[in-house]
Amino acid sequence: MKTLKVKRIYLPAAKHDGFRVLVDRLWPRGLSKKKAVLDHWAREVAPSTTLRKWFGHDPKRWPEFKRRYAAELRANRPAVKERRAILKAHATVTLLFGAHDKEHNQAVVLATHLRRGSRL
């Protein structure tokens, strides 16, 4: 059974995280690459800089952010296809994000998008 998780990158890495993928366009502040324990950095599926700045992690903008980011993902099929291949290759994949808000961030939207197309 395949498992797709979402986790804040500042939390300690755990064995049960499986394959760890950072889905932020910018590197998380104050975090060393060694401490991040990454298997892959998927900058190309992160929200565009324009969208990220517009959203500003404002929960009031969350519904519109989800819609706009989903549109960006649909337009970026090669990168999303690559993420789906990663899901197929690993029993567990954890999408990592740097935001403080664990409910309103791009990893949540990306996980939903991948689950819809991957039959997890």
Order of alpha helices (4+ residues) and beta strands (2+ residues): beta-beta-alpha-beta-alpha-alpha-alpha-beta-alpha
